[in-house]
Amino acid sequence: MALRNTSPGRRAVATFSLCAAALAGTASAADSSVLIGVVFPTQNQARWAIEEKIFVARAQANGDKVIFQYSNESAATQKNQVESMIQRGVKVLVLVAIDPVAAAGLVKEAQATGIKVIGYDRFVVGATPSYNIGRDYYETGKLQAATALQMSPSGQYALIRGDKATLAQVEMSKAYNDVLINKAGIKVVYDALTPNWETASAQREVEAALQKNPNIKAVVTMWDDGGQAAVQALKSAGKKPGDVYVSGTNASTPSLRYIAQGWQTQSVWAPIDKLALTAADVAHALGTGAAPPAPSATVNGVPTYYAPQVNITKANLCEFVRKIAPTGWVTAKEVFGADSKSCS
């Protein structure tokens, strides 16, 4: 609608009347709409693009708007992105911490302006978000270690841990230590951290472990890329599928393929679709002042939703591909190749 060129007083009255009418018609929608800022770590892993799509669709269904940023695994980049979102007036911030200690400062900075903060997947250390959503990494490590004992109840083990600064590594290591260290019949002959979760470093560590101890029965790795690196080292050492237990996390397509072939033994899956849906719903609730969904635990004073995890082995691989994995994650052909008809 165009306004006529009237006198300043009449123009002001007309403008006010139009604004009042518009506001009256949209007040209800404005009260329930939330501007959500989301900072994810990287676009180099398939999971994050799928989670973004699921999150945005749910947020829009809730009547909310979303600003998405990727930090490229840079804490400095993440800092700039969070501060930009604060300036843009987000009501809720969903944060995957690159550096858990440095990110605590970002949480406090956002909270100082009234923004509600949700820790997602990688939690902060040294701050108290309004809510955390992710996986219980201690349980992840426990599943890996317990499955290793089932498959290889005795013999020499190599432990390939992740980056020492990350909460995932700390929690999974606690489980490794509780389940495997000093376990009767198990001798841990190699134990290494992997800076930045670097795949090439993981492969070098496994190669070194095999050179010193060629009869290793299990290579317990914390993540799928590390598991895939272990497989490459095992192939170079002349091992055959099934000779050595290999673990992982995230059910990536190459690891699922290795599970089908017998090279990798298992991978722990946390349902990213449920994580993303829950995060969008919690963000809407926090932004509108409603009660968020009930948490599954309270950890260090923070309501926390832990997604139920699935231990994927060859026994339930087809079920995962056909029934559990979210749409777009993986196909039977990608996992089983020419034998995909066997998974129908």
N, C-alpha and C positions, 0 to 999 in steps of 0.2 A: 504494500500500500504506500502510495506517495503522499507526502504532506504538502499542502499549499503553502506559498510564501506569505505568511500572515505577520502581524506585528509580533515583537518579541514576547509580550505578555501572553497573547493568545497562543503563540507557538509553544510556549512553555507549558500552558495548560493542556494543549492538545497532546504534547509529548508525554506529559505526566499521565493523562488519561489513558493513552495507548499503552504505556508501560504498566500502569496499574492493572489494566485488563489482561495484558499478557502474563503478568506475574500471577494474577489470580487464577489464570487457566493452567499455569505450569507449576504452581507451588508444590502440589502433591508430588509431581515427578521429580522436582528439584530436591525435595526433602529426602527422597529415597535413592537418588543417584549418587554414586560414589566415584571419585576419580582415584584410580588405583595405579601406583607406580610399581613396576616389577623389574628387578635387576637379576638377570640370569648370567651364568658364568661364561658360556661359550656356545658358538654355533657349530663347533666341530664334532659334536656328538649328536646322534640322531634323536635321542630322547628329548632334548630341550625344545626342538621345533615342534614336536608332537605335544608336549606339555603346554607350550605357548598357545597352540591352536585350541586345545581343550579348555584352557583357562579363559581365553578371550571369549569363546563361545558361551561359556557358563556366565561370565561376568556380564556380557551383553544381555543374556536372558534375564539376569538379575536387574537390568536397567543401568548398569555401571559402564564407565569408560576406563580404558586401560592405556597406559604409556609403557611400552616395553623397551628395555635396553639390554645389551649384551656387553659384558666387561672384558671379554677375551682373556680371561684368567689373570687380569691385571688389577691389583688392589688400588693402584693410583687411578686407573680409569674408573673403577667402581666408585671411588670417593667423589670424583667429578660428577658422575652420573647421579648419585644420590643427592648431592647438593643442588644439582640442577632441578631434580624432581621436587625438592623442598621449595625451591623458588617458584616452581610452576603450580604449587598449591595442591599436591596430592593429599588425600585424606588418610590413605593407607599405603604403606610401603611393604612389598614382599621382597625379601632379600636373601639371595644365596651367597653366603659369605665366602669371598676369595681367601682372605686372611682372617681367621676367626677372632683374633685379638684386635686387629686394626678396625674390623667391621663393628666392634662394640662401640667405638667412638661415633660411628655413623648412626647407629641405633640411638644413642643418647642425643645426638644432634637433632635427629628427626623428632624424637619424643619431646624435646624442649620446645618445639613449635606446635605441639599438639597432635602430631601424626602418630597413628597406631602402626606398629611394626610387627610383621610376621616373619619369623625365621623359617627358611624353606630349604630342606634337604641338608645343607651345611649350616650348622648353627653357630652363633657367635659365642665368644667366651669373654665374660666380664661386663655383660649388660643383661637386662631383663626385658625381652620383647613381650608384646601382649599375648603372643601365641607362637608355638613352634609346630611345624608340619614336616614330617620326613620319615625316615626309617630308624629303627633301633639298631645302630651299628654293632653294638655288643652282640645282639641276637644274630646279625649277619655273620660275624666272625665265628660265633658258636655253631651255626649251621655248617659252615665250611669245615671247621675242625672236627665236628662230630661225624660228618659224612666221610672225612678222611679216615677216621678210626674204623668206621664200618667197612670201608673198601680196603684199607691197609692197616690192620690192627696191630702190626708190629713192623719194626724195621727202621731205616734211616729216613729222616724228614728234612726238607729244606723249607724255611719260612721266608717268603718274599713279601715284606710289608710295604706300605705306601709311604707318602711323605710324612715326616715326623711332626710337622707343624699342624697337620689337619686333624680335626676331631674324629673323622672316620677312622683314620689310622690308629689313633689313641684308643678308641673304644673297641675296635676289632682286635687290636693287640692284647687288650685285657682278656678277651675271650680266648685268644690263642694261648696266652700264658696260663689261664685257668684250666683249659682242657688238655693242652698238649705238653707243656713243660712239666717235667718230672713224672710224666705218665709211664706206668710200667709197660715195658716192651717197646717204647718209642724213644729213639735217640735223635735229638735235633742236632744235625751235624753242620747246618748252615743257616744263618739268620741274618737278614740284611734289610735295611730301609732303602726306599727308592725315592730320591729327591724329585719333587714335582710329578710323581707318579709316571716317570718317563719310561716309555716302552723299551727303548733301546737299552737303558740302564738295567731294566728288569731282565732282559735277555742275557746281558753280560753276566749278571749275578747268577742266573741259572746255569749258564755255561761253566762258570767258575765252580759252582757247587758240584756239577757232574764230573768235572775234571778231578776234583779232590775225592769225590765219593760216587763212583760210577754205579753203585748199587742202590741209589736213593729210590725209595718206594713211593714217596709223596712230595710234590711241590705245592705247598699251600700258598697260593697267591691271593691277594685281597681283591683284585679287580680283573675284569675280563681282558683288557689289553695286556695286563701282566700275565694272565693265563695263556693268551695267544703267543706272547713272547716265550713263555716256558715251552710251548709246543714246538716252536721253531728250534729251540735249543735241544729238545729231546730228539727231534728229527735229525739234527746234525750229529747227535751222539749215537745214532743208529738204533734208537728205541723204536718200538712198535706201538700202535694204538692199544691202550689198556695196560701197558707195562707200568706206568707211573700215574698216580693220582694227580690231577690238576684241578684247581678250583678257580672261581671267578665270581663277579658280581655284575648285574645289570642286564643279563640275557641279550647281549649284542648279537647281531646276526652271525658274524664270523665264529663266535664262541658256540652258538647254538649248532652251527654246522660242524664244529669240532666235536661237540657232544654226540651228534649223530654218527660221526665217523669213529668215535671212541678215543680221540686224542685228549679232549678235555672231559673231565668227569662230571662236573656240576657248575651251575651258576645260580646265584641267589637273586631273585627278582622281587623288587618292591613295585607294586602296581602304580605306575606313574599317572595313569588316568584318574585313579582315586585321589592321589596326592593333589593333582591340579584342580579337580572338582572341589575338593575340600578347601583348598586355599582360596578359591574364588568365593565360596560361600562364607568362609570365615572373614574374608576381607569385607564383604558386603555387610555382614553383621556388625563388625567393629566400626565400619564407617557410618552406619546408621544408628548406632547405639543399641542395637538389638543383642540378645544373648547369642553368642557363637555356638556352633555344635559342641556337644560335650566332648572333652578330650579323653584320650585313652590312658593318660598318665599326667602327673604333675612333676616336672623335672626341674630342680633348682628354682622352685617357685613359679615356673612357667607352664601354663596349660599346654599339653603336647599331644598331638595326634600322631601315633605310629601306625603306618600302614601295615597290614598283615603281609608277611613275606612268603614267597614260594621257593622251595628248594628244587631246582630243575635238574634232573638227571635223565639218562636215556629212558628210564622207565616211564616218565611222565612228559617227555619232550613233545610228543604229538598232541597231547592234551593242552599243553601250554600254547603251542602254535595255533591250534584250531579254536580253543575256547577261552584261554586266559589272557593272551596278549591283546592289547587294544588294537583297533582297526588301524592299519597302516604301519604297524610295527614290523611284521615279518610275514612271509608266505611260506607254505610248505615246500614250494619249489626252491626257494632260497636256502632252505635248511637241508632238505633231503635230495635235491637235484632230480635226477632221472627216476629216483625211487619215491617221488613225492606221492604217488598213488597209494603207497603203503600207509600214508597218514591221511585218512579220509573220514 
